[in-house]
């Protein structure tokens, strides 16, 4: 008989646009990691229910996340089974700083799941390319490739002693592998449809598998025989997990429910309901106190099987500033783009602000017209908006880019707006008519920023291809390509006299160039204190200072005379 659960929600984490594809809980049971459909990795404080960090780097769906046993590294894998394979990488992150430690490349199709060996010295990943790869996380090298499945590999799990691996597949089988030799030890068959995942019990004696046949099977890990079939879901079972003591098995399904089963008897104990869409990911905390589930309803739910109490319900997504620009005519006003899709006109001294709404996704760039009467903003929604600063109304929407628009810059005479995009192009717009007058191509990866020289004759652009390009604004020809950065370049700034160009990017790199000769005048390698990405860059007279926004969501203030004077404040204050 099916029992409606008396379990209660601990917390609900929500986001307006993020669909949480996969979740995992840190070994200390304090931090939740979630991969999203828009290519981000979110970290949540499970005690306070607040977002700690949103990490970017993947170019596709983050299909899986996995914490190392010691909690010092988070692995994320990418790929969209329903689309072209744009990103098939695994990233190893430092959770505290949000920095990428290493990028692992080798899979030829989306990465579906990952699992760390018990000693943390090997990472296993499985993919739609029908393989399992064993990686050395220190070197990033592939130690071994396991082949044998006849369909995409949907799950991988280590035995508790680290000597064996189990994998599940679209081919309806589970394969057991010798972790040292890569040899197949056994093939388990019984499911009537493809498998979504497989996990090893804490004592190593049993395997649990989830399948599109709407069942969970428990297998004897030694003999390969089916011990029990857990039936109750009415749609495909998307995930399965064990409690820390091995006494319970939990399953989640496209039928929007979570079911908890007695492992020994196969009896269903509870049905957890609350999600409004298929549940596609699940994790049980190491201390056994919390179960996390993620759904396409944009919600992560934390369930408490012990106390049955609701601690807190959180909804909405944090509105973090992503970019900023000071008014050229009003030193008391700054424009900022936010992660809640808004543009805000802020007056820090008086504490007043106005909100401009119209974009349907994060606002990545803002720029003022030279007379300060108009503002341009660009967004992940692939559009550029021109705003009347006085009224806050949208004057025009510029469309033409085929990917997210990363940056915008107004020409010194105010007649032309230039934009750059993930589609690798740069567009020149007539601000009066809203038409494209020129398209520049040359970068081999996403173009992240653009900046006009003070005389308007040269345009600088920076890219994820690690280069800065200088363009003749009249002919559209490339004048020079500047190389020297170690990673993608995010920002550019010209000195007021046009004789110096600065660029900043990942790894804290800050480079200063002679734009005429292309000479690298200075390079601040891992420039302190900017150990995160520098997101705003601006030349100013030595008597003035302006905030520079870093992706740890702090506003840092520095002068360009010494490049080391700083003052930190929380964003938005």
Secondary structure, DSSP 8 states (H G I E B T S, - for coil): ---B---EEEEEEE-SS--EEEEEE-TTS-EEEEEETTSEEEEEETTTTEEEEEEE--SS-EEEEEE-TTSS-EEEEE--TTS------EEEEETTTTEEEEEE---SS-EEEEEE-TTSS-EEEEETTSEEEEE-TTT--EEEEEE--SS-EEEEEE-TTSSEEEEEETTSEEEEEETTT--EEEEEE--SS-EEEEEE-TTSSEEEEEETTSEEEEEETTT--EEEEEE--SS-EEEEEE-TTSSEEEEEETTSEEEEEETTT--EEEEEE--SS-EEEEEE-TTSS-EEEEETTSEEEEEETTT--------S----EEEEEE-SS-TT-EEEEETTSEEEEEETTTTEEEEEE--SS-EEEEEE-TTSSEEEEEETTSEEEEEETTT--EEEEEE--SS-EEEEEE-TTSSEEEEEETTSEEEEEETTT--EEEEEE--SS-EEEEEE-TTSSEEEEEETTSEEEEEETTT--EEEEEE--SS-EEEEEE-TTSS-EEEEEGGG-EEEE-TTT--EEEEETT-TT--S-B-------TT--EEEEETTTEEEEE-TTTS----EEETT-
